[in-house]
């Protein structure tokens, strides 16, 4: 496989997570980043855009608890919506 080097900026949180994951697992950082990019592009190319959520969704603690405690089984409306997908 041909490789190149390039420079990019990432958040400090992602850098810390990358460093920690690499240290714990012994997996090289360049492998992790390359695999993440492959997965990202695969998702972008294979999932229709109407099913993609581009923005992060943030909920407060109360809303998170409400969502967490919701019924786990899909209701009839959701089943109808997804049966043709």
PyMOL commands that place a pseudoatom at each C-alpha (Angstrom):
pseudoatom trace, name=CA, resn=UNK, resi=1, chain=A, elem=C, hetatm=0, pos=[0.000, 0.000, 0.000]
pseudoatom trace, name=CA, resn=UNK, resi=2, chain=A, elem=C, hetatm=0, pos=[1.321, 3.428, -0.915]
pseudoatom trace, name=CA, resn=UNK, resi=3, chain=A, elem=C, hetatm=0, pos=[1.258, 5.919, 1.929]
pseudoatom trace, name=CA, resn=UNK, resi=4, chain=A, elem=C, hetatm=0, pos=[1.766, 9.660, 2.234]
pseudoatom trace, name=CA, resn=UNK, resi=5, chain=A, elem=C, hetatm=0, pos=[2.099, 12.026, 5.158]
pseudoatom trace, name=CA, resn=UNK, resi=6, chain=A, elem=C, hetatm=0, pos=[-0.153, 15.007, 5.656]
pseudoatom trace, name=CA, resn=UNK, resi=7, chain=A, elem=C, hetatm=0, pos=[-0.879, 17.510, 8.395]
pseudoatom trace, name=CA, resn=UNK, resi=8, chain=A, elem=C, hetatm=0, pos=[-4.274, 18.138, 9.948]
pseudoatom trace, name=CA, resn=UNK, resi=9, chain=A, elem=C, hetatm=0, pos=[-5.687, 19.528, 13.149]
pseudoatom trace, name=CA, resn=UNK, resi=10, chain=A, elem=C, hetatm=0, pos=[-7.915, 17.550, 15.512]
pseudoatom trace, name=CA, resn=UNK, resi=11, chain=A, elem=C, hetatm=0, pos=[-9.519, 18.405, 18.820]
pseudoatom trace, name=CA, resn=UNK, resi=12, chain=A, elem=C, hetatm=0, pos=[-7.489, 17.857, 21.948]
pseudoatom trace, name=CA, resn=UNK, resi=13, chain=A, elem=C, hetatm=0, pos=[-10.143, 15.393, 23.169]
pseudoatom trace, name=CA, resn=UNK, resi=14, chain=A, elem=C, hetatm=0, pos=[-9.743, 13.278, 19.998]
pseudoatom trace, name=CA, resn=UNK, resi=15, chain=A, elem=C, hetatm=0, pos=[-5.960, 13.422, 20.377]
pseudoatom trace, name=CA, resn=UNK, resi=16, chain=A, elem=C, hetatm=0, pos=[-6.160, 12.248, 23.987]
pseudoatom trace, name=CA, resn=UNK, resi=17, chain=A, elem=C, hetatm=0, pos=[-8.548, 9.442, 23.045]
pseudoatom trace, name=CA, resn=UNK, resi=18, chain=A, elem=C, hetatm=0, pos=[-6.336, 8.391, 20.131]
pseudoatom trace, name=CA, resn=UNK, resi=19, chain=A, elem=C, hetatm=0, pos=[-3.223, 8.370, 22.313]
pseudoatom trace, name=CA, resn=UNK, resi=20, chain=A, elem=C, hetatm=0, pos=[-4.928, 6.425, 25.096]
pseudoatom trace, name=CA, resn=UNK, resi=21, chain=A, elem=C, hetatm=0, pos=[-6.523, 3.869, 22.749]
pseudoatom trace, name=CA, resn=UNK, resi=22, chain=A, elem=C, hetatm=0, pos=[-3.230, 3.331, 20.951]
pseudoatom trace, name=CA, resn=UNK, resi=23, chain=A, elem=C, hetatm=0, pos=[-1.361, 2.934, 24.237]
pseudoatom trace, name=CA, resn=UNK, resi=24, chain=A, elem=C, hetatm=0, pos=[-3.889, 0.490, 25.710]
pseudoatom trace, name=CA, resn=UNK, resi=25, chain=A, elem=C, hetatm=0, pos=[-4.337, -1.669, 22.605]
pseudoatom trace, name=CA, resn=UNK, resi=26, chain=A, elem=C, hetatm=0, pos=[-0.898, -1.356, 21.050]
pseudoatom trace, name=CA, resn=UNK, resi=27, chain=A, elem=C, hetatm=0, pos=[-2.495, -0.453, 17.715]
pseudoatom trace, name=CA, resn=UNK, resi=28, chain=A, elem=C, hetatm=0, pos=[-0.523, 2.161, 15.792]
pseudoatom trace, name=CA, resn=UNK, resi=29, chain=A, elem=C, hetatm=0, pos=[-2.151, 5.588, 15.524]
pseudoatom trace, name=CA, resn=UNK, resi=30, chain=A, elem=C, hetatm=0, pos=[-1.745, 5.730, 11.744]
pseudoatom trace, name=CA, resn=UNK, resi=31, chain=A, elem=C, hetatm=0, pos=[-3.659, 2.424, 11.442]
pseudoatom trace, name=CA, resn=UNK, resi=32, chain=A, elem=C, hetatm=0, pos=[-6.484, 3.757, 13.660]
pseudoatom trace, name=CA, resn=UNK, resi=33, chain=A, elem=C, hetatm=0, pos=[-6.764, 6.971, 11.659]
pseudoatom trace, name=CA, resn=UNK, resi=34, chain=A, elem=C, hetatm=0, pos=[-6.616, 5.177, 8.303]
pseudoatom trace, name=CA, resn=UNK, resi=35, chain=A, elem=C, hetatm=0, pos=[-9.292, 2.686, 9.411]
pseudoatom trace, name=CA, resn=UNK, resi=36, chain=A, elem=C, hetatm=0, pos=[-11.501, 5.507, 10.699]
pseudoatom trace, name=CA, resn=UNK, resi=37, chain=A, elem=C, hetatm=0, pos=[-11.229, 7.307, 7.357]
pseudoatom trace, name=CA, resn=UNK, resi=38, chain=A, elem=C, hetatm=0, pos=[-12.063, 4.110, 5.456]
pseudoatom trace, name=CA, resn=UNK, resi=39, chain=A, elem=C, hetatm=0, pos=[-15.133, 3.581, 7.631]
pseudoatom trace, name=CA, resn=UNK, resi=40, chain=A, elem=C, hetatm=0, pos=[-16.210, 7.220, 7.216]
pseudoatom trace, name=CA, resn=UNK, resi=41, chain=A, elem=C, hetatm=0, pos=[-15.924, 7.114, 3.417]
pseudoatom trace, name=CA, resn=UNK, resi=42, chain=A, elem=C, hetatm=0, pos=[-17.626, 3.724, 3.240]
pseudoatom trace, name=CA, resn=UNK, resi=43, chain=A, elem=C, hetatm=0, pos=[-20.542, 5.111, 5.244]
pseudoatom trace, name=CA, resn=UNK, resi=44, chain=A, elem=C, hetatm=0, pos=[-20.765, 8.257, 3.134]
pseudoatom trace, name=CA, resn=UNK, resi=45, chain=A, elem=C, hetatm=0, pos=[-20.793, 6.262, -0.096]
pseudoatom trace, name=CA, resn=UNK, resi=46, chain=A, elem=C, hetatm=0, pos=[-23.199, 3.513, 0.949]
pseudoatom trace, name=CA, resn=UNK, resi=47, chain=A, elem=C, hetatm=0, pos=[-25.838, 5.113, 3.160]
pseudoatom trace, name=CA, resn=UNK, resi=48, chain=A, elem=C, hetatm=0, pos=[-28.346, 7.343, 1.375]
pseudoatom trace, name=CA, resn=UNK, resi=49, chain=A, elem=C, hetatm=0, pos=[-28.030, 11.007, 2.324]
pseudoatom trace, name=CA, resn=UNK, resi=50, chain=A, elem=C, hetatm=0, pos=[-31.604, 11.205, 3.615]
pseudoatom trace, name=CA, resn=UNK, resi=51, chain=A, elem=C, hetatm=0, pos=[-30.617, 8.789, 6.394]
pseudoatom trace, name=CA, resn=UNK, resi=52, chain=A, elem=C, hetatm=0, pos=[-27.472, 10.685, 7.372]
pseudoatom trace, name=CA, resn=UNK, resi=53, chain=A, elem=C, hetatm=0, pos=[-27.446, 13.070, 10.313]
pseudoatom trace, name=CA, resn=UNK, resi=54, chain=A, elem=C, hetatm=0, pos=[-24.659, 15.552, 9.683]
pseudoatom trace, name=CA, resn=UNK, resi=55, chain=A, elem=C, hetatm=0, pos=[-24.902, 17.442, 12.945]
pseudoatom trace, name=CA, resn=UNK, resi=56, chain=A, elem=C, hetatm=0, pos=[-24.209, 16.216, 16.432]
pseudoatom trace, name=CA, resn=UNK, resi=57, chain=A, elem=C, hetatm=0, pos=[-27.261, 15.997, 18.632]
pseudoatom trace, name=CA, resn=UNK, resi=58, chain=A, elem=C, hetatm=0, pos=[-26.942, 17.292, 22.169]
pseudoatom trace, name=CA, resn=UNK, resi=59, chain=A, elem=C, hetatm=0, pos=[-29.490, 16.651, 24.889]
pseudoatom trace, name=CA, resn=UNK, resi=60, chain=A, elem=C, hetatm=0, pos=[-29.525, 17.762, 28.473]
pseudoatom trace, name=CA, resn=UNK, resi=61, chain=A, elem=C, hetatm=0, pos=[-29.356, 15.296, 31.357]
pseudoatom trace, name=CA, resn=UNK, resi=62, chain=A, elem=C, hetatm=0, pos=[-33.134, 15.145, 31.862]
pseudoatom trace, name=CA, resn=UNK, resi=63, chain=A, elem=C, hetatm=0, pos=[-33.795, 14.465, 28.185]
pseudoatom trace, name=CA, resn=UNK, resi=64, chain=A, elem=C, hetatm=0, pos=[-31.042, 11.837, 28.122]
pseudoatom trace, name=CA, resn=UNK, resi=65, chain=A, elem=C, hetatm=0, pos=[-32.694, 10.022, 31.038]
pseudoatom trace, name=CA, resn=UNK, resi=66, chain=A, elem=C, hetatm=0, pos=[-36.069, 10.185, 29.282]
pseudoatom trace, name=CA, resn=UNK, resi=67, chain=A, elem=C, hetatm=0, pos=[-34.592, 8.731, 26.078]
pseudoatom trace, name=CA, resn=UNK, resi=68, chain=A, elem=C, hetatm=0, pos=[-32.670, 6.074, 27.967]
pseudoatom trace, name=CA, resn=UNK, resi=69, chain=A, elem=C, hetatm=0, pos=[-35.840, 4.890, 29.690]
pseudoatom trace, name=CA, resn=UNK, resi=70, chain=A, elem=C, hetatm=0, pos=[-38.001, 4.750, 26.559]
pseudoatom trace, name=CA, resn=UNK, resi=71, chain=A, elem=C, hetatm=0, pos=[-39.406, 1.492, 25.234]
pseudoatom trace, name=CA, resn=UNK, resi=72, chain=A, elem=C, hetatm=0, pos=[-36.682, -0.436, 23.447]
pseudoatom trace, name=CA, resn=UNK, resi=73, chain=A, elem=C, hetatm=0, pos=[-39.001, -2.134, 20.961]
pseudoatom trace, name=CA, resn=UNK, resi=74, chain=A, elem=C, hetatm=0, pos=[-40.082, -0.158, 17.868]
pseudoatom trace, name=CA, resn=UNK, resi=75, chain=A, elem=C, hetatm=0, pos=[-43.696, 0.929, 17.815]
pseudoatom trace, name=CA, resn=UNK, resi=76, chain=A, elem=C, hetatm=0, pos=[-46.075, 0.154, 14.944]
pseudoatom trace, name=CA, resn=UNK, resi=77, chain=A, elem=C, hetatm=0, pos=[-45.482, 3.522, 13.224]
pseudoatom trace, name=CA, resn=UNK, resi=78, chain=A, elem=C, hetatm=0, pos=[-41.740, 2.952, 13.120]
pseudoatom trace, name=CA, resn=UNK, resi=79, chain=A, elem=C, hetatm=0, pos=[-42.206, -0.593, 11.827]
pseudoatom trace, name=CA, resn=UNK, resi=80, chain=A, elem=C, hetatm=0, pos=[-44.412, 0.722, 9.016]
pseudoatom trace, name=CA, resn=UNK, resi=81, chain=A, elem=C, hetatm=0, pos=[-41.903, 3.421, 8.168]
pseudoatom trace, name=CA, resn=UNK, resi=82, chain=A, elem=C, hetatm=0, pos=[-38.988, 0.976, 7.984]
pseudoatom trace, name=CA, resn=UNK, resi=83, chain=A, elem=C, hetatm=0, pos=[-40.662, -1.969, 6.252]
pseudoatom trace, name=CA, resn=UNK, resi=84, chain=A, elem=C, hetatm=0, pos=[-39.862, -0.596, 2.782]
pseudoatom trace, name=CA, resn=UNK, resi=85, chain=A, elem=C, hetatm=0, pos=[-36.266, 0.313, 3.579]
for i in range(1, 85): cmd.bond("trace and resi %d" % i, "trace and resi %d" % (i + 1))
show_as sticks, trace
zoom trace
